[in-house]
Amino acid sequence: MNDTEEEAETIEGVPRLIVSYDVRRDQDRANVRIHQYLFGRRVTVKLANGSRKRYRYSGLLVRPDAERLGQSVIMMREKDAGEFISFLRRLKVPCMVWHVWCKP
């Protein structure tokens, strides 16, 4: 092969989606729900006998390969991104999506 021929380069990577969303200032309820969806939440329930029981619900960011890149910007697997995008659409929160490849 001479200097003018290009070599084919193989790049290994895993597909990911970057989702950026924009919650307006007047959408406080949506903002709280998104925060709970991403970071999880704890609920304390008072039982009939007077005792309390605490439940913990984990958020999206505890799943493998989900990562917060910045304010309102999340990178995750395609399956998780599909669920999150559907969730945002139900809340009528605009979002943008980018397909990227990351090193494994």
Steps between C-alpha positions, in 0.01 A plus 500: 500500500638841414458834679199606293281204602300538818488226759163390627474572869282294728355682795336305777231674696166468665195697387364758742250782484550844647171657606473869578174632640369847583254551785340844506496697823124463535521119483590434864306173519669368187839599639437307823378192311804503271733534798333202670512298178873562460626498859238287676284576802412384847147463631405456865163342569324498834353156570177422685689398815668842518840388375659634186640318202749656262512409132784593270455520124821521301529738207622465145852615585572191711459278192814383323637738240274791594691817574419862567716717275374835621191691596209346307734281291505121545685226307354150512434175316247512218238297690519727805497809279182385330326470836630839613401675178148355524483622861607852394243505219221402740602800714510721186867583562698569181815297447775444245674169432844420356628156404862448601753217528710463814801291587400186689 
